[in-house]
Amino acid sequence: MKKVSILIANYNNGKYFKACYDSLIAQKYENWEAIIVDDDSKDNSVEIIKDIIKDDPRFIFYKNEINQGCGFSKRKCAELATGDFYAYLDPDDALLPDSISRSLEEFDKNKDLIATYSQLFFCDENLKPDKIFDKIKQVHNNKYFFNCPIQISAFFVFKKEAYLKTSGINANLRTAVDQDLYLKLLEFGDAKFIKEPLYKYRLHSRGISQESSKQNAKDSFARVIYETMQRRGIKSINNNKVPDHYTNSEEIYSLLEYQTKPLFRLINKIKIIICA
């Protein structure tokens, strides 16, 4: 039975962790571990989390000596993991009972897959589902796919062997960490979309994805896309030259505007159907 490592990077989210923990111990799939890295939280997260997991050897806890940021903490999670598959779970979010088992079913069906991802529920602060995020789709993977606009998101499960072929999580990133990882992994294989909600995403004022952080995230994602273009050796996109040096986010996003047009999306949809 393959082992799955659930990777949890925490910063000041101890008050929400119990729901995350409960969703893990309720998993139908039993061979998993949870790696928790606390990024020097300033609240009582460490005490709360340690008390919750103290009697369960499946949970491994590590604390950064100083605050290092999301990228550093997520990379540390991967370094400590021992599973055959990895999946990130935020400490203020939760999984459905069959999230792990349903994901692994797809890997059993197709040995060439390097990752799976699913629909997710947007939930209120109490983790009550409000609606399904309907922008997540099956993607046609090629060197010009940059997940912009976002189509791949949680619950993202990926093979350790594929991760080790990449340069890994960028420890210097504080936002767009997951997007950077997705693009790196997709250079080594394809991901399968599971059209079922397997992840509960909690919306609250302290979340990193809220309004106050959107501009920083947008700029960081643009840099991630530009670095991906450089890594893939892309000199031009849709007959427009890729700049020799990064200057601003709008210059990068403008290169990808054609990917939002109806004709491009229709062609991609046809390609996905043909390849299915």
C-alpha positions in Angstrom: 0.0 0.0 0.0 1.5 3.3 -1.1 2.1 5.9 1.6 0.8 9.5 1.3 2.5 12.4 3.0 0.1 15.3 3.9 2.2 18.4 4.1 1.0 21.2 6.4 2.8 24.6 6.7 1.4 26.6 9.6 1.6 30.2 10.7 -0.8 31.5 13.3 -3.6 29.1 12.3 -3.6 27.0 15.4 -7.2 28.0 16.2 -8.4 26.3 13.1 -6.2 23.2 13.2 -8.7 20.9 15.0 -11.0 20.7 11.9 -7.9 20.0 9.7 -6.8 17.2 12.1 -10.3 15.7 12.3 -10.5 15.5 8.5 -7.3 13.6 8.4 -8.1 11.0 11.0 -11.5 10.5 9.2 -9.8 9.5 6.0 -10.9 6.1 4.5 -7.3 5.6 3.2 -5.2 4.6 6.2 -1.5 4.7 5.1 -0.7 8.3 5.5 1.5 10.6 7.5 1.1 14.3 8.3 4.2 16.6 8.3 3.6 19.9 10.1 6.1 22.7 9.9 5.3 25.8 12.1 6.9 29.0 10.8 7.6 30.5 14.2 4.0 31.4 14.9 3.3 34.3 17.2 0.0 32.9 18.5 -0.4 29.7 20.6 -0.4 27.5 17.5 2.5 25.3 18.7 0.8 24.5 22.0 -2.5 23.8 20.4 -1.2 21.6 17.6 1.2 19.7 19.8 -1.7 18.9 22.2 -4.0 17.7 19.5 -1.4 15.4 17.8 0.4 14.2 20.9 -1.0 10.7 20.9 -0.8 10.0 17.2 2.5 8.9 15.7 1.3 9.6 12.2 1.9 13.3 12.8 5.4 14.8 12.7 5.9 18.3 14.1 8.8 20.7 13.3 9.2 24.4 14.2 11.3 26.9 12.3 13.6 28.8 14.7 12.7 32.1 13.0 10.0 33.1 10.6 11.0 32.0 7.1 7.9 32.4 4.9 5.6 30.0 3.1 8.0 28.7 0.5 10.7 27.8 3.1 8.1 26.0 5.3 6.5 24.1 2.5 9.9 23.0 1.2 10.8 21.8 4.7 7.6 19.8 4.8 8.7 18.0 1.6 12.2 17.4 2.9 10.8 15.7 6.0 8.2 13.6 4.2 8.7 9.8 3.6 5.6 9.0 1.5 5.3 7.9 -2.1 2.8 10.7 -2.8 2.7 14.2 -1.4 -0.2 16.6 -1.0 -0.3 20.0 0.6 -3.1 20.9 3.1 -3.4 24.3 4.7 -4.0 24.1 8.5 -7.2 26.2 8.3 -8.7 23.9 5.6 -9.9 20.3 5.5 -10.4 17.3 3.4 -13.4 15.1 2.6 -13.3 11.5 4.0 -12.4 10.0 0.6 -10.0 12.7 -0.6 -6.9 10.6 -0.4 -8.5 7.3 -1.6 -10.3 9.0 -4.5 -7.0 10.6 -5.7 -5.0 7.4 -5.5 -7.7 5.6 -7.6 -6.7 7.8 -10.6 -3.0 6.9 -10.2 -4.0 3.2 -10.2 -5.9 3.8 -13.5 -3.1 5.6 -15.2 0.5 4.9 -14.1 1.8 7.7 -16.3 0.1 10.4 -14.2 2.4 12.6 -12.1 -0.5 14.4 -10.2 -4.2 14.7 -9.6 -6.3 17.7 -8.6 -9.9 18.2 -7.8 -12.8 20.6 -7.3 -13.0 22.4 -4.0 -15.6 23.8 -1.7 -15.4 27.5 -0.8 -16.5 27.5 2.9 -17.3 30.1 5.5 -15.2 30.8 8.5 -16.8 27.8 10.3 -15.8 25.5 7.3 -19.4 25.2 6.2 -19.5 24.7 2.4 -20.9 27.6 0.5 -20.2 26.8 -3.2 -18.0 24.8 -5.5 -15.1 26.7 -7.1 -16.1 26.1 -10.8 -12.9 27.6 -12.5 -11.0 24.3 -12.0 -10.9 22.3 -15.2 -9.0 19.5 -16.9 -6.1 21.2 -18.6 -4.3 20.4 -21.9 -0.7 20.4 -20.7 2.0 21.8 -22.9 5.0 24.2 -22.6 2.7 27.2 -23.1 0.4 26.3 -20.2 1.0 28.6 -17.2 -2.2 28.0 -15.2 -3.2 31.6 -15.8 -6.1 32.0 -15.3 -6.0 29.4 -12.6 -7.4 26.0 -13.5 -5.4 23.8 -11.3 -5.8 24.1 -7.6 -6.3 21.9 -4.5 -6.7 19.0 -3.7 -3.3 18.5 -5.5 -1.6 15.1 -5.0 1.7 14.4 -6.7 4.3 11.7 -7.0 7.4 12.0 -4.9 9.5 10.7 -7.9 8.2 13.5 -10.1 8.9 16.1 -7.4 12.5 14.9 -7.0 13.0 15.6 -10.7 12.2 19.3 -10.2 14.2 21.9 -8.3 11.5 21.6 -5.6 9.5 24.2 -3.8 11.1 27.7 -4.1 12.1 28.5 -0.5 12.3 32.2 -1.2 8.7 32.6 -2.3 6.1 33.9 0.1 3.2 33.8 -2.3 2.4 31.8 -5.5 4.3 28.9 -3.9 1.8 26.3 -5.1 1.6 27.7 -8.6 5.3 27.6 -9.0 5.3 23.9 -7.9 2.4 23.0 -10.3 4.3 24.5 -13.3 7.5 22.7 -12.4 5.8 19.3 -12.0 3.8 19.6 -15.3 7.2 19.7 -17.1 7.6 16.0 -16.2 4.1 14.7 -16.9 0.3 15.2 -16.9 -2.2 15.8 -14.1 -5.7 14.4 -14.0 -8.7 16.5 -12.9 -11.2 14.8 -10.6 -14.6 16.5 -11.0 -15.5 16.1 -7.4 -14.9 18.4 -4.4 -12.2 16.8 -2.3 -11.0 19.9 -0.5 -12.6 22.5 1.9 -11.1 25.9 1.5 -11.9 28.2 4.4 -12.5 31.9 3.6 -11.6 34.2 6.5 -10.0 37.6 6.9 -6.6 36.2 8.0 -6.1 34.0 4.9 -3.2 34.8 2.7 -5.4 34.8 -0.4 -7.6 37.7 0.9 -7.9 41.2 -0.6 -4.9 42.7 1.3 -2.5 40.2 -0.2 -3.9 40.0 -3.8 -1.5 42.5 -5.4 1.6 40.9 -3.9 0.3 37.5 -5.0 -0.3 38.8 -8.5 3.2 40.2 -8.8 4.7 37.0 -7.4 2.8 34.8 -9.8 3.9 36.9 -12.7 7.5 36.3 -11.7 6.9 32.6 -11.4 5.4 32.6 -14.9 8.4 34.5 -16.2 10.9 32.1 -14.6 8.9 29.2 -16.1 9.2 30.8 -19.5 12.9 31.1 -19.0 13.2 27.5 -17.7 11.3 26.2 -20.7 13.4 28.2 -23.2 10.4 30.1 -24.5 11.6 33.2 -26.5 8.2 34.2 -27.9 4.5 33.6 -27.2 1.8 34.0 -29.8 4.3 36.0 -31.9 5.1 38.3 -29.1 8.7 38.4 -27.7 9.3 37.3 -24.1 11.3 40.1 -22.4 15.0 39.4 -21.7 14.5 40.7 -18.2 11.5 40.8 -15.8 10.2 44.3 -15.4 6.5 44.2 -14.3 3.6 41.9 -13.9 1.4 43.5 -16.6 4.0 42.8 -19.3 3.9 39.1 -18.4 0.2 38.8 -18.2 -0.3 40.6 -21.5 1.6 37.8 -23.2 -1.1 35.4 -22.0 -4.2 37.3 -22.9 -4.8 35.2 -26.0 -5.3 32.2 -23.7 -8.5 33.7 -22.3 -10.1 34.1 -25.8 -13.1 31.8 -26.7 -11.4 30.3 -29.7 -8.3 29.3 -27.8 -10.4 27.8 -25.0 -12.5 25.9 -27.5 -9.5 24.4 -29.3 -8.0 23.4 -25.9 -11.3 21.8 -24.9 -11.3 19.8 -28.2 -7.7 18.6 -27.5 -8.7 17.5 -24.0 -11.6 15.5 -25.4 -9.5 13.9 -28.1 -6.7 12.9 -25.6 -9.2 11.6 -23.0 
